[in-house]
Every structure is written in structure tokens, then in C-alpha cells.
Amino acid sequence: MGLKFWQDRPTFITGATGLVGGWLVRQLLSSGADVVCLVRDWVPQSLLVRNQFLENVKIVRGDVRDRALLERILGEYEIDTVIHLAAQTIVGVANRNPISTFESNIAGTWCLLEACRHSPSVKQIILASSDKAYGEAKELPYNEETPLLGRHPYDVSKSCADAIAQTYAQTYGSPVAITRCGNFYGGGDLNWNRIVPGTIRSVLRGQPPIIRSDGQYVRDYFYVEDGAAAYTLLAEKLALDPENLSGQAFNFSNEIQVTVLELVNRILTLMGSSLKPDILSQASNEIRHQSLSATKARTMLDWRPLFSLDEGLRRTIDWYKEFLDGETERRID
């Protein structure tokens, strides 16, 4: 379907100022979609603003928990496809501020799904869950039948939102499908406490990269352009076969297991750096080992990742080199 599917398609994005949101908006605009974005906080450093996407999308200011506002947006803009990314995504913030995380991630989800239920124009809903929704499973890799057993605040928020989406599909017939991806990385992530942007910035400044944990946590790292492509592909497939795909969840992953230390060392190698990481061993309330099976997405959706881990890291490094060079030039000016 591709470009033909998205041409002039009224598409509503929540979380457009986030990392994945910026790349998703870019992809949708290049496909000709008619994009409407819900924006709560103004983030001038976001890709949505920096890449001047604002000139080509409709912006509504508001909160994803405002159900009346959501119903107005869906109705007035005659939205066909909804991609729900809005969430508080930082594990450390969730540990410190569980209530705001629950409100954004759980209440925001039920408000959006309820608004969609009352909006007859909506034909597809894609909900971004996470591998964190599985919690700490005894058997790895996670597949889509693994129980959702989050225990820490962020993980619980994703388990709940995921289950709520399945409820709306099963009880009300809502045309919703769920994505479960690993740790996103890519250009545009300006949360320097995250391992990929923080490591790249440290190396470019000639400083040892910092690892908050002991470096042995295993994570499933997923390149952001692959994430944007997975969301749009799932929406297209859901349009073709809503009866079989509504209520279904799909893992998207490169299916490799990498420790934090291994990831940092890969970045150091790709950047030609001899720096050694500073390992703080300070992480807490985080899942020790995570990895995803993408067999279901490969077989049911004919999905494949577009980029290997090293390819994604190279593109990410190039993005930050350009970005930080520009920041230096602006300070000098």
C-alpha cells in the first residue's frame, strides 16, 4: 500500500514532540499524509520544531487526558488513522514521579481510546506499548504470549495501557493494534542521560562516557527510523485485515542481545575512540535482562528491520556530530 495508502490521509499523532514522534511525522509527511499533532509542551529542540515540520502539519495544543478535546480533534479533522505515542518515557522520572507517569500513560490511553470509540471516522488505532510491559520474565526472549507483569512504575504504566487497548478491541471492537518495541535510539534524542546520546556527546567532547548501571543490563535496542516504519506498516496491515489484527500485539526487534557495556564499546569503536567508560553501578528499579522475539511480526506482517544495529548507530552518530557542531557554532556567534 505504502504511499497510496497515506496520500491525503487524515492522521492524528500524539507524542509528536518525542523522539519517535518526530521521525514518524517526517515519514508521514513524505508519504503525503494530512497530519494533525497533539502537543502539550512546547519543545523547541524537538525534531518537530527543528526540522520545520510545523509548517506542514496541523497543531492542537492540549493534554492527552482531555477526552473532550480528543473527541473534537477526531471529529473536526475527520481522522482516519490514530497513532498514539504520547507518554512519559523516562524510567528514572517514573520512579520519582509515579502519579504523573500513571496519569499520562494509563489515563491518557483510556481517554484516547474512549474518544476513538465515539468517533465513527476512526478506522485504525496504533498504540505504542513497550517491551517494559512484560516486566521481568523467566523465559527470554519475550514473545507476544508472555504475560504482562510490570512491577516498577514505568513498566506497570505500559502493562496497564497495553491491557486497556486489548480491552477496547475485545469489548468494543475498537480497531486497535499494539506495538511493543525495545529501547529506541536515534538522532533527535536530547535526553543526555540516555546511553546512546550521552555516550556520543561524551566522546565528541573527549570525555569518558558514563554508564549509570554496572554495564551488564541487557537491552533490546531499536533504531528510531525502523520504529517509524513499523508503526506505519502496522497501520496499513490493520486497514487490510481489521478482523484478524484488531487487539493483536506485535514485538519489533533486531533480535540481538546487547549489554549496555557492549553497546557503549560499539559506539566507541565506530567513533574511533580509545576512551574507557566510567561505570557507576548506580541503577535501581530496572529490569535486568530484556530481549524480544519478532517472529510474529515477520510472519503475520512480512516485516523486516531496515537497519542493523551498527547501521543505526552510524546514522545516529552522524546526526549528533552535525547537531553538536551547529550548537558550538551558535554559541560562538
Buried (B, 14 or more C-beta within 10 A) or exposed (E): EEEEBBEEBBBBBBBBBBBBBBBBBBBBBEBBBBBBBBBBEEBEEBBBBBBEBBEBBBBBEBBBBBBEBBBBBBBEBEBBBBBBBBBBBBBBBBBEBBEEBBBBBBBBBBBBBBBBBEBEEBBBBBBBBBBBBBBBBEEBBBBBEBEBBBEBBBBBBBBBBBBBBBBBBEEEEBBBBBBBBBBBBBBBBBEEEBBBBBBBBBBBEEEBBBBBBBBBBBBBBBBBBBBBBBBBBBBBBBBEEBEEBBBBBBBBBBBEBBBBBBBBBBBBEBBEBEBEBEBEEEBEEBBEBBBBBBBBBBEBBEBEBEBEBEBBBBBBBEBBBEBBEEEEEEEEE
